[in-house]
Amino acid sequence: MTRGLCAGLPYGVQDIMWGPETVNDAGRQRTLTAAAQVLCEMCPIRSSCLADAIGSDDQHGVFGGLRVKARRQLARLADAAGVRLDGGERARAAFVAWLDAHPEAIEQARRMHAQARRAERGHKTAPLSGLSQTVAFTASCHAMGTTTATLAVAYALARAGRNVRVTDTDPAAPLLSWHARAVEQGHTPPFTVSPHVTSQSGDGDEWNLVDVPAGAGVCAPLRAATMAVVVTRDTEDCLRAACGMSHLLAIPSSVLVTGAGPEAAAHAHAWLDERRQPRTVASIGDDMAFDRMLECGDVPPADAGAAALAGELHALFHTRTH
């Protein structure tokens, strides 16, 4: 039977590194716990260790590199994916298989826990402040409007005086085709469109909006982004799928509702709030004739929803502690 890396250490050392905080010096305790978490990341039975700790509702110590509150976040992510630990061996095996297939969920749980701690302490600093302004627009399934949302927000940012780049990673290249048609018609788009994500330092006010094909999973463009906007329709099935995708991403994410009128959007937002799912305040309606716009190379009109989302994104990357 495979043993955990911690099994080779004396019990006293295990208690100090993975157990309750017993070292009087807080700095030394943090160092020891950080070392324990590194060992957990390399451990061959990490998924099983987390399954046992979550299944038994262990309230103390570090298991699988996560503290108890982060383990609860991981359990919520698994539950959102339809995997629930109920104490049975079959449920445990299903959880281990799910976690082995989605190891990024561990880092997502850690990020969610860290953000919750910041909120509890009253920190007002946006977690993305000073980071590269690379935002990926994606969805769990097709026909959600990722391309049109990318284009609308790009124009909204440009109209607000921001320096914008757009990356089209869809093999069908809808944004690259739109850009060529726009130029043919004599329009001058206020941003470039390319098929490759460009690296940014986070300095200045340069934005890179990335259109990621629906159903692409956790692909390279998503891993290169600083945050993701998961685009969805207002039906419960679509909202549930968007939540599942958002939970599995290893970067901060927020759900954007598109194609809905004011009442339907409000209902969808209430559904997301009830489940404590991070979402945008803005929504983008269906009244902009996006399909024709893409086909003809037309410039999108100034849209209140897109402008509101552009403002949200700018605030997220530029808010500082007062």
Order of alpha helices (4+ residues) and beta strands (2+ residues): alpha-alpha-alpha-alpha-alpha-alpha-beta-alpha-beta-alpha-beta-beta-alpha-beta-alpha-beta-alpha-beta-alpha-alpha
